[in-house]
């Protein structure tokens, strides 16, 4: 059976596991938490560009990499595959070469909300030493924990930088940004627009009978509940556990909410009719964004 591949990426703690739990209700759709495929592809590229690299032509590399997807999901009978990994945003040119008309759903949430969600898990599991942090200095306070997560090579910082690369890159039109708040408050309309963006047949999902959990993986990181999905999508408001200065600093990192040039798409609430709609992320190219140098063919 020929399979259609789509991708889920974006920021952590922003609804990617929730979206997978909803999508997997569709009997023709495979979706779950992050897979290792992005890292596997990176390892193959390293090996095929090493000492024996001259023996591996670009076309052969392409066939090998594309074949990894087919082999990895060979036992999966469902025809639509959603592979989840935050690293896909940093590999958008590669995905374009392998799949041409690639589509990536990017879940986003205020960075303060992301840090608050991680910190809530840490404070809830007081008898665990979360594997998200490398040493006791990082674990020491809410400030050191948040700063560690925002480092460029760590959970939040890497995902944020990868998302920026994709949003402002040459293949940004392949992206659909989905706000966590829209997915939890308006799940039916959000899923309808996701199917529309993908050009896929819509499906009638249930949003009050969700089931998804990965306790073995989460316990291995000493962070229970990291991928647990509640039974329904109801959004619950609560005070943040972040100090005010840390919360305010993190809010400056929500770059996708500021008008800037990109061909990416985003689901927004249209104030004219109070309905969700897919809109361009916005902006036009400014002079300092235009490359006026020579183009070498």
Residue, then its C-alpha position, 0 to 999 in steps of 0.5 A: x500500500x502506498x502511504x502518504x507522509x505528513x509531519x508534526x513539529x513545533x514547540x514542546x508542551x504545545x499540543x503535538x501529543x494531543x493532536x496525535x491522540x485526536x488524529x489516531x481516531x481516524x482509522x486511516x491515520x497513524x500518529x503518536x509521540x516523537x519518532x527517531x526518524x529525524x535522528x536516523x536520517x541525520x546519522x545516515x547523512x553523516x555516514x554517507x558523507x564521510x570517508x566513503x562519501x564519494x561512493x554514494x551519489x546524491x541520487x543514491x542518498x536520496x533513495x536510501x533516505x526515502x526508503x527509510x520511511x517506507x521501511x520504518x512504517x512497513x508494518x503499518x497498515x494505515x495509509x496516512x502517516x504523521x511522523x512527529x519530531x521537533x527536528x523536522x523544522x530544521x530539515x525542511x529542505x531535505x523533506x522537500x527533496x524527499x516528498x516534494x509537496x511536503x506538509x508540516x503541522x507546527x504546534x505553537x504556544x506562548x514560550x511562557x506557557x511552554x516553560x510554565x507547563x514544564x515547571x508544573x511537571x517538575x513541581x508536581x513530581x517532587x521525588x523525581x530528578x527530571x532527565x530534562x536537566x543535566x546536573x543539580x545546578x540546572x535543577x536548582x531553581x525555576x530560573x536555572x531550569x528555564x534557562x537550561x530548557x532555553x539553551x540552543x541545543x536543549x528542549x525548548x531552545x532547539x525547537x524554537x530555533x528550528x521553528x524560526x528557521x522553517x518559518x523564515x526559510x525557502x519552504x515556509x509555505x509547507x507549514x501550518x502553525x496551530x496555536x495550542x489555545x485554538x486546538x484546546x478551545x476549538x478542536x473541531x474547527x481546528x481539525x477541519x482546517x488541518x484536514x483542509x490544509x493537507x488536502x485530506x478527506x475530513x473525519x468526524x472526531x470525538x473530543x471527549x474520549x481521548x486516550x494516549x499515554x507513554x508512561x514507560x518513556x516518561x518514567x525513563x526521563x523521570x518526568x511522569x506525565x510528559x506525554x499523558x493526554x487527558x480524556x477531553x480537550x477542555x482548556x483549564x485556566x490556572x495561575x502560572x507557576x513562573x515568577x513575573x519577571x521570568x514570565x515577561x521575559x519569555x513572552x518576548x520570544x513569541x516571534x510568530x505573533x509579530x508581523x514579519x515576512x514569511x509564506x507560512x500559514x497559520x490558523x487565526x481567529x477572524x475577528x470579523x465573524x469570530x471563526x477560525x481560518x487559515x491565513x498567511x503568517x503575514x508581512x512583505x519582504x523588506x529591503x534588508x530581507x532581499x538578497x541583491x547579490x549575484x546568483x550563480x547557476 
